[in-house]
Amino acid sequence: MSNLTYATNALIVCLVVAGNALGAQQKAAHLGAATPELLSFTAFSFTAEGGKSTTADSTTLVAPMNRSRSGKATVNIPLVRFRSTSRSPGAPIIYLSGGSGSGISAAAGPRFAFFQELRQAGDVVVFDLRGAGRSRPRLGCSSDRPIPVGEALSYEALVSLLRRNARECSDSLRRAGVDLTGFNVRETVEDIDAIRRGLGATQVRLVGISTGSQIGLEYVRRYGRHLSHAVLAGIQGPDQLIDLPSAQERVLRELSEQLGKTADSSAQSAVPDLFGVAQSVIKALGSNPATVRIQDRRSGDSVTVHLGALDAQVLISATLGNRKQMQILPAVFGAAARGDYAPLAAFKSEASRSGINSAFEALQDCQTGVSAARLAGRASEARTSLLGWGTLDFPEHCDGWGVPKLDGSWRKPVQSAASVLLISGTLDGRTSVRNAEAVLLGLRNGMHLVVEGASHGDDLFLSTTDISRVILSFLRGRTARELRAEVQ
């Protein structure tokens, strides 16, 4: 339930996935909960970033905005299908996006080759989740108020800001005729089954990541009879929508150990003990907040930035989903340990422009909700963990959206005999290995591939060729012999 984006071009290498223009006119198929019509596709040339292209076909699923209510309001969900290259393809493979919610953009980005590999096992269907990407209506707001830099961050102030932004955003969307209670995992699971029926398939196979793993697990729970196999990476299971500080601390410790083994002591930015240095910086800022004067990168103006312990904690948490982003930590915290807080201040100045990262993600997470036990566990850990409350989760702001939580069944562990392969990375601070281990307890035919040194996102599919080899073998119904891999 991470609702802030913390990114700066000066400090973090960010990958921008260019969206693919569908080009061809799309045909719509109206599929309600009981409508068995087949989807009608139009052929076109799918172009990925870097100019790579392949043949594909596209359509638009038109589904009810809220199946639990009467009314004519609908959502338009764009789909792209890559036909199988196999002479005897298995059940269709439906991709469930994480992050932005746009499976079409994911297929056009760095994972393009991965999706093309999947075609060896069957047709591959990617789509934009309702409320995200090119789906319509798209949930987005441009009026988020920025995070102030003139004071040190506090958890209470951040919750208050997010709650206010959520209230303003939700009011704007409702005025535009959007039923916010129709944008949640319940409706998305029904969209997936509508796609299955529209493809004329008795069963489907799922490949999902992060938020997509949560959606996939709910499909396993509720439509297991229509599932052949599921491959879910970066596991965010039921009641795992907020990160536990201990899980992120464990990743930071492992990163610190790795950096300590490879640190070049002659380099100015070398930090042999990143964890210890971060600990000392956070403690120092907790006792004596810093005031730093820097030049704003965009405007060129001089800006005064105030820094406290939570600022440092949030910076660490913000990087723990990407190995490349983690590499900034030794330089930033090494400088801070020497009394130079300018790099940390520059990060906060850039990040201050962010408010709610994604209305699409926030609405889905807030309606799924978090159990009292999970909240209590997090609060207990926050009092002693290095990162405290700085895990980028702010569930208290959810009342700003004015939407009710789904019933408790959406927060209970999934119990299933379905064939499910879970994939985790040991350096993934967004969705920890422990998440997958907990989910695996309820999957009688579940398997778990752990990738040593992999972080979140692309790493869980692309960091070693062993991953795609295991996935393809699994989707073809073969039992993987080796369930450990290592980043290449």
C-alpha positions as CSV (number, residue, x, y, z in Angstrom):
1,M,0.0,0.0,0.0
2,S,2.8,2.4,-1.0
3,N,1.2,5.7,-1.9
4,L,4.2,7.9,-2.3
5,T,6.6,8.1,-5.2
6,Y,10.2,9.1,-4.2
7,A,12.4,9.6,-7.2
8,T,15.0,12.0,-8.4
9,N,16.9,12.0,-11.7
10,A,20.0,13.3,-10.0
11,L,20.2,10.4,-7.6
12,I,18.2,7.5,-9.0
13,V,18.4,5.8,-12.4
14,C,14.8,5.4,-13.5
15,L,13.5,3.3,-16.4
16,V,10.7,4.9,-18.3
17,V,8.6,2.4,-20.2
18,A,7.2,3.9,-23.3
19,G,3.6,3.1,-24.0
20,N,2.7,1.3,-27.2
21,A,0.2,3.0,-29.6
22,L,-2.2,0.3,-30.5
23,G,-2.7,2.0,-33.9
24,A,-5.5,-0.2,-35.3
25,Q,-9.1,0.5,-34.5
26,Q,-10.3,-1.6,-31.7
27,K,-13.5,-3.5,-31.6
28,A,-15.5,-3.6,-28.4
29,A,-17.2,-6.6,-26.9
30,H,-19.7,-6.1,-24.1
31,L,-19.2,-8.8,-21.5
32,G,-21.2,-8.6,-18.3
33,A,-21.0,-11.2,-15.6
34,A,-23.1,-13.7,-17.6
35,T,-22.5,-12.7,-21.2
36,P,-20.7,-15.5,-23.1
37,E,-19.9,-13.4,-26.3
38,L,-16.5,-14.0,-27.9
39,L,-14.1,-11.2,-28.2
40,S,-13.5,-9.9,-31.7
41,F,-9.8,-9.0,-32.4
42,T,-8.2,-6.7,-35.0
43,A,-4.7,-7.4,-36.3
44,F,-2.0,-4.8,-36.0
45,S,1.8,-4.4,-35.6
46,F,2.8,-4.1,-32.0
47,T,5.9,-1.9,-31.6
48,A,8.0,-2.0,-28.4
49,E,10.6,0.5,-27.2
50,G,13.7,0.4,-29.3
51,G,11.7,-0.2,-32.4
52,K,11.2,-3.9,-32.0
53,S,7.9,-5.1,-33.4
54,T,5.8,-8.2,-33.8
55,T,2.4,-9.2,-35.1
56,A,-0.5,-9.0,-32.6
57,D,-4.2,-8.3,-32.4
58,S,-6.2,-6.1,-30.1
59,T,-9.7,-5.5,-28.8
60,T,-11.5,-3.8,-26.0
61,L,-13.5,-5.5,-23.2
62,V,-16.4,-3.4,-22.1
63,A,-17.5,-4.4,-18.7
64,P,-19.8,-3.1,-16.0
65,M,-18.2,-0.4,-13.8
66,N,-19.7,-2.1,-10.8
67,R,-21.2,-5.5,-11.0
68,S,-22.7,-5.3,-7.5
69,R,-24.9,-2.4,-8.5
70,S,-27.5,-1.8,-11.1
71,G,-26.7,0.8,-13.8
72,K,-25.4,1.3,-17.3
73,A,-22.0,2.7,-16.4
74,T,-19.1,0.7,-18.0
75,V,-15.3,0.6,-18.2
76,N,-13.3,0.0,-21.4
77,I,-10.4,-2.3,-20.9
78,P,-7.9,-2.6,-23.8
79,L,-6.3,-6.0,-24.6
80,V,-3.5,-7.1,-26.8
81,R,-3.0,-10.7,-27.8
82,F,0.3,-12.3,-29.1
83,R,-0.5,-15.5,-30.9
84,S,1.4,-18.6,-29.8
85,T,4.4,-19.7,-31.9
86,S,3.7,-23.4,-30.8
87,R,2.0,-25.9,-33.1
88,S,0.2,-27.3,-30.0
89,P,-0.4,-24.3,-27.7
90,G,-1.8,-24.8,-24.2
91,A,-4.4,-22.7,-22.5
92,P,-4.2,-18.9,-23.1
93,I,-1.7,-17.1,-20.8
94,I,-3.1,-13.9,-19.3
95,Y,-0.7,-11.4,-17.8
96,L,-1.6,-9.5,-14.6
97,S,0.3,-6.2,-14.3
98,G,1.8,-4.7,-11.1
99,G,2.8,-1.2,-10.6
100,S,1.2,1.1,-13.1
101,G,-1.5,-1.6,-13.9
102,S,-0.7,-1.4,-17.6
103,G,0.1,-4.8,-19.0
104,I,0.3,-3.3,-22.5
105,S,3.1,-0.9,-21.5
106,A,4.9,-3.8,-19.7
107,A,4.9,-5.8,-22.9
108,A,6.3,-2.8,-24.8
109,G,9.2,-2.3,-22.3
110,P,12.2,-4.2,-21.1
111,R,10.1,-7.4,-20.7
112,F,9.2,-7.5,-24.4
113,A,11.5,-10.5,-25.1
114,F,10.1,-12.3,-22.0
115,F,6.6,-12.0,-23.3
116,Q,7.7,-13.2,-26.7
117,E,9.3,-16.3,-25.0
118,L,6.0,-17.1,-23.3
119,R,4.4,-17.5,-26.8
120,Q,6.2,-20.8,-27.0
121,A,3.6,-22.1,-24.5
122,G,0.4,-20.5,-25.7
123,D,-1.3,-17.3,-26.7
124,V,-0.3,-14.4,-24.5
125,V,-2.9,-11.8,-23.6
126,V,-1.9,-8.5,-21.9
127,F,-4.4,-5.9,-20.8
128,D,-4.6,-2.6,-18.8
129,L,-6.3,-3.1,-15.4
130,R,-9.5,-1.1,-14.9
131,G,-8.6,2.4,-13.9
132,A,-5.0,2.2,-15.2
133,G,-3.1,2.7,-18.4
134,R,-5.4,3.2,-21.4
135,S,-8.5,1.8,-19.7
136,R,-11.4,4.3,-19.5
137,P,-12.2,5.9,-17.3
138,R,-8.6,6.2,-16.1
139,L,-8.2,7.0,-12.4
140,G,-5.9,9.9,-12.0
141,C,-5.7,13.3,-10.4
142,S,-3.4,16.2,-11.1
143,S,-4.1,18.3,-8.0
144,D,-2.0,16.6,-5.4
145,R,-0.5,19.0,-3.0
146,P,3.3,18.7,-2.6
147,I,5.1,17.4,0.4
148,P,6.6,20.5,2.2
149,V,10.4,20.7,2.5
150,G,10.4,23.4,5.0
151,E,9.9,21.0,7.9
152,A,11.2,17.5,8.8
153,L,8.8,14.7,7.7
154,S,6.5,13.3,10.3
155,Y,4.2,10.3,9.8
156,E,1.2,12.2,11.1
157,A,1.7,15.1,8.7
158,L,2.2,12.7,5.7
159,V,-1.0,10.9,6.5
160,S,-2.9,14.2,6.8
161,L,-1.6,15.3,3.5
162,L,-2.4,12.1,1.7
163,R,-5.9,12.0,3.3
164,R,-6.5,15.6,2.0
165,N,-5.2,14.7,-1.5
166,A,-7.4,11.6,-1.5
167,R,-10.5,13.5,-0.6
168,E,-9.9,16.1,-3.3
169,C,-9.1,13.4,-5.9
170,S,-12.1,11.3,-5.0
171,D,-14.5,14.3,-5.1
172,S,-13.1,15.1,-8.6
173,L,-13.6,11.6,-9.9
174,R,-17.1,11.3,-8.5
175,R,-18.1,14.6,-10.1
176,A,-16.9,13.0,-13.4
177,G,-19.4,10.1,-12.9
178,V,-16.9,7.5,-11.6
179,D,-18.2,4.9,-9.1
180,L,-15.0,4.4,-7.0
181,T,-16.4,1.3,-5.4
182,G,-16.1,-0.4,-8.8
183,F,-12.3,-0.2,-8.9
184,N,-11.0,-3.0,-6.7
185,V,-9.6,-6.5,-6.8
186,R,-13.1,-8.0,-6.8
187,E,-14.1,-6.4,-10.1
188,T,-10.7,-7.0,-11.6
189,V,-11.0,-10.8,-10.9
190,E,-14.3,-10.7,-12.7
191,D,-12.7,-8.9,-15.6
192,I,-10.2,-11.7,-15.9
193,D,-12.9,-14.3,-16.1
194,A,-14.8,-12.2,-18.6
195,I,-11.6,-12.2,-20.7
196,R,-11.4,-16.0,-20.3
197,R,-14.9,-16.4,-21.5
198,G,-14.4,-13.9,-24.3
199,L,-11.4,-16.0,-25.5
200,G,-13.7,-19.1,-25.6
201,A,-11.3,-20.9,-23.1
202,T,-12.3,-23.4,-20.5
203,Q,-9.1,-22.7,-18.6
204,V,-6.4,-20.1,-18.6
205,R,-2.9,-19.8,-17.3
206,L,-1.9,-16.6,-15.3
207,V,1.4,-14.8,-15.1
208,G,1.4,-11.9,-12.7
209,I,3.7,-9.7,-10.6
210,S,3.3,-7.6,-7.4
211,T,-0.3,-6.2,-7.5
212,G,-0.9,-8.8,-10.2
213,S,0.1,-11.5,-7.8
214,Q,-2.6,-10.4,-5.4
215,I,-5.1,-10.4,-8.2
216,G,-3.9,-13.8,-9.4
217,L,-4.2,-15.4,-5.9
218,E,-7.8,-14.2,-5.7
219,Y,-8.5,-15.8,-9.1
220,V,-7.0,-19.0,-7.8
221,R,-9.3,-18.8,-4.8
222,R,-12.5,-17.9,-6.6
223,Y,-12.1,-19.4,-10.1
224,G,-9.6,-22.3,-9.5
225,R,-11.7,-24.6,-11.7
226,H,-10.9,-22.4,-14.7
227,L,-7.1,-22.2,-13.9
228,S,-4.5,-24.5,-15.4
229,H,-1.4,-22.9,-13.9
230,A,-0.3,-19.6,-12.3
231,V,3.1,-18.0,-12.1
232,L,3.1,-15.2,-9.6
233,A,6.2,-13.1,-8.8
234,G,6.9,-10.5,-6.1
235,I,4.2,-11.9,-3.9
236,Q,1.6,-9.6,-2.3
237,G,-0.8,-12.0,-0.8
238,P,-4.0,-11.4,1.1
239,D,-3.4,-9.1,4.1
240,Q,0.2,-8.3,2.9
241,L,-0.6,-4.9,1.5
242,I,1.6,-3.1,4.0
243,D,5.2,-4.0,4.4
244,L,6.6,-5.0,7.8
245,P,9.6,-3.0,8.8
246,S,11.5,-6.1,9.8
247,A,11.3,-7.4,6.2
248,Q,12.7,-4.3,4.7
249,E,15.4,-4.2,7.4
250,R,16.4,-7.7,6.5
251,V,16.9,-6.6,2.9
252,L,19.0,-3.6,4.0
253,R,21.2,-5.9,6.1
254,E,21.7,-8.3,3.2
255,L,22.6,-5.4,0.9
256,S,25.0,-4.0,3.5
257,E,26.7,-7.4,3.7
258,Q,27.1,-7.6,-0.1
259,L,28.4,-4.0,-0.4
260,G,30.8,-4.7,2.4
261,K,32.3,-7.6,0.5
262,T,32.8,-5.6,-2.6
263,A,33.5,-2.0,-1.3
264,D,36.6,-0.3,-2.7
265,S,38.0,1.4,0.3
266,S,39.8,3.9,-1.9
267,A,36.5,5.3,-3.3
268,Q,35.1,8.4,-1.6
269,S,31.6,6.9,-1.6
270,A,32.7,3.6,-0.1
271,V,30.7,2.5,3.0
272,P,32.0,-0.8,4.4
273,D,29.0,-1.1,6.8
274,L,26.0,0.6,5.1
275,F,23.6,-0.7,7.8
276,G,25.7,0.7,10.6
277,V,26.2,4.1,8.8
278,A,22.5,4.4,8.1
279,Q,21.7,3.6,11.7
280,S,24.0,6.4,12.9
281,V,22.6,8.9,10.5
282,I,19.0,8.1,11.4
283,K,19.8,8.4,15.1
284,A,21.6,11.7,14.6
285,L,18.7,13.2,12.6
286,G,16.3,12.0,15.2
287,S,18.2,13.9,17.9
288,N,19.2,16.9,15.8
289,P,17.2,17.6,12.6
290,A,19.3,19.2,9.9
291,T,18.7,22.3,7.9
292,V,20.3,22.4,4.4
293,R,20.4,25.1,1.7
294,I,20.6,23.6,-1.8
295,Q,19.9,24.7,-5.3
296,D,16.7,23.3,-6.7
297,R,17.5,21.2,-9.8
298,R,14.5,22.3,-11.8
299,S,14.0,25.9,-10.9
300,G,17.6,26.8,-10.1
301,D,16.4,28.6,-7.0
302,S,18.0,28.3,-3.6
303,V,15.8,26.1,-1.3
304,T,16.0,25.5,2.4
305,V,15.3,21.8,3.2
306,H,14.7,20.4,6.7
307,L,15.6,16.8,7.4
308,G,14.7,14.5,10.2
309,A,14.9,10.7,10.9
310,L,11.8,9.9,8.8
311,D,13.3,11.6,5.8
312,A,16.3,9.2,5.9
313,Q,14.1,6.2,6.6
314,V,11.8,7.0,3.7
315,L,14.8,7.4,1.3
316,I,16.0,3.9,2.2
317,S,12.6,2.3,1.8
318,A,12.1,4.1,-1.5
319,T,15.1,2.4,-3.0
320,L,14.5,-1.1,-1.8
321,G,12.5,-2.2,-4.8
322,N,15.3,-1.8,-7.3
323,R,19.0,-2.9,-7.2
324,K,20.1,0.1,-9.3
325,Q,18.4,2.5,-7.0
326,M,19.9,0.8,-3.9
327,Q,23.3,1.8,-5.3
328,I,22.8,5.4,-4.3
329,L,22.6,4.6,-0.6
330,P,26.4,4.3,0.1
331,A,27.0,7.8,-1.4
332,V,24.1,9.5,0.2
333,F,24.6,8.0,3.7
334,G,28.3,8.1,3.5
335,A,28.1,11.9,2.9
336,A,25.5,12.3,5.6
337,A,27.8,10.5,8.1
338,R,30.5,13.1,7.3
339,G,28.1,15.9,7.9
340,D,27.1,16.6,4.3
341,Y,23.4,16.3,4.1
342,A,23.1,18.0,0.6
343,P,22.5,14.7,-1.3
344,L,19.7,13.7,1.1
345,A,18.2,17.2,0.9
346,A,18.3,17.1,-2.9
347,F,16.4,13.8,-2.9
348,K,13.7,15.3,-0.6
349,S,13.4,18.4,-2.7
350,E,12.8,16.4,-5.8
351,A,10.5,14.0,-4.1
352,S,8.5,16.7,-2.5
353,R,6.5,17.2,-5.7
354,S,4.9,13.8,-5.2
355,G,1.7,13.3,-3.4
356,I,-0.5,10.3,-4.1
357,N,1.4,8.1,-6.5
358,S,-1.5,6.3,-8.0
359,A,-5.3,6.7,-7.4
360,F,-5.6,3.3,-9.1
361,E,-3.4,1.6,-6.6
362,A,-4.7,3.5,-3.6
363,L,-8.3,2.7,-4.3
364,Q,-7.6,-0.9,-4.9
365,D,-5.5,-1.3,-1.7
366,C,-7.9,0.7,0.5
367,Q,-10.8,-1.4,-0.6
368,T,-9.0,-4.6,0.0
369,G,-7.9,-3.4,3.4
370,V,-5.5,-4.6,6.1
371,S,-6.4,-6.7,9.1
372,A,-6.1,-5.4,12.7
373,A,-3.5,-8.1,13.4
374,R,-1.3,-6.9,10.5
375,L,-1.6,-3.3,11.6
376,A,-0.7,-4.3,15.2
377,G,2.3,-6.3,14.0
378,R,3.6,-3.4,12.0
379,A,3.1,-0.9,14.8
380,S,5.1,-3.2,17.2
381,E,8.0,-3.6,14.7
382,A,8.0,0.1,13.9
383,R,9.0,0.9,17.5
384,T,12.3,-1.1,17.3
385,S,13.1,-1.4,13.6
386,L,15.7,0.8,11.8
387,L,13.1,2.0,9.3
388,G,10.3,2.6,11.8
389,W,7.3,4.0,10.1
390,G,9.2,4.9,7.0
391,T,8.0,1.9,4.9
392,L,6.0,4.1,2.5
393,D,2.7,2.6,3.7
394,F,0.0,5.0,5.0
395,P,-3.3,3.0,5.4
396,E,-4.7,5.6,7.8
397,H,-5.3,7.9,4.8
398,C,-7.8,5.5,3.2
399,D,-10.8,7.2,4.8
400,G,-10.1,10.2,2.5
401,W,-11.3,8.1,-0.4
402,G,-14.7,7.4,1.2
403,V,-14.9,3.8,0.0
404,P,-15.8,0.8,2.2
405,K,-13.5,-2.2,2.6
406,L,-14.4,-5.5,0.9
407,D,-15.5,-8.3,3.2
408,G,-13.0,-10.2,5.3
409,S,-12.7,-13.1,2.8
410,W,-10.4,-10.9,0.7
411,R,-7.9,-10.8,3.6
412,K,-7.9,-14.5,4.5
413,P,-5.1,-16.8,3.3
414,V,-5.7,-18.6,0.0
415,Q,-6.3,-22.4,0.3
416,S,-6.0,-24.2,-3.0
417,A,-4.8,-27.3,-4.8
418,A,-4.1,-25.3,-7.9
419,S,-0.6,-25.5,-9.6
420,V,1.1,-22.3,-8.6
421,L,4.7,-21.2,-9.0
422,L,5.8,-18.3,-6.7
423,I,8.9,-16.2,-7.5
424,S,10.8,-14.1,-4.9
425,G,14.0,-12.1,-4.8
426,T,16.3,-12.0,-1.8
427,L,16.9,-8.2,-2.3
428,D,13.2,-7.4,-2.8
429,G,12.2,-4.8,-0.2
430,R,8.7,-4.4,-1.7
431,T,7.5,-8.0,-1.6
432,S,9.7,-10.1,0.6
433,V,10.6,-13.8,0.5
434,R,8.6,-14.2,3.7
435,N,5.4,-13.1,1.9
436,A,5.7,-16.0,-0.5
437,E,6.6,-18.4,2.2
438,A,3.4,-17.5,4.1
439,V,1.2,-17.8,0.9
440,L,2.8,-21.1,0.1
441,L,1.4,-22.7,3.2
442,G,-2.0,-22.7,1.7
443,L,-1.0,-24.0,-1.8
444,R,-0.9,-27.8,-1.7
445,N,0.6,-27.9,-5.2
446,G,2.6,-24.7,-4.9
447,M,6.3,-24.2,-5.6
448,H,8.7,-21.4,-4.8
449,L,11.6,-20.1,-6.9
450,V,13.9,-17.9,-4.9
451,V,16.3,-15.7,-6.9
452,E,19.4,-14.8,-5.0
453,G,20.3,-11.1,-5.4
454,A,17.1,-10.2,-7.3
455,S,15.1,-7.1,-6.3
456,H,11.5,-6.2,-7.3
457,G,10.1,-5.6,-10.8
458,D,12.1,-6.6,-13.9
459,D,14.6,-8.5,-11.8
460,L,12.0,-11.2,-11.0
461,F,11.6,-12.0,-14.7
462,L,14.8,-10.8,-16.4
463,S,17.8,-11.0,-14.0
464,T,18.7,-14.5,-15.1
465,T,17.7,-16.8,-18.0
466,D,17.0,-19.5,-15.4
467,I,13.8,-17.8,-14.5
468,S,12.1,-18.0,-18.0
469,R,13.4,-21.5,-18.3
470,V,11.7,-22.5,-15.1
471,I,8.5,-20.6,-16.0
472,L,8.2,-22.2,-19.4
473,S,8.8,-25.7,-18.0
474,F,6.1,-25.1,-15.3
475,L,3.5,-23.7,-17.7
476,R,4.0,-26.9,-19.8
477,G,3.1,-29.0,-16.8
478,R,6.6,-30.1,-15.9
479,T,7.9,-30.1,-12.4
480,A,10.9,-27.8,-12.0
481,R,13.9,-29.6,-10.7
482,E,15.9,-26.6,-9.5
483,L,14.0,-23.9,-7.5
484,R,17.0,-21.7,-6.8
485,A,18.5,-19.2,-9.2
486,E,21.0,-16.4,-8.9
487,V,21.2,-13.0,-10.6
488,Q,23.5,-13.1,-13.6
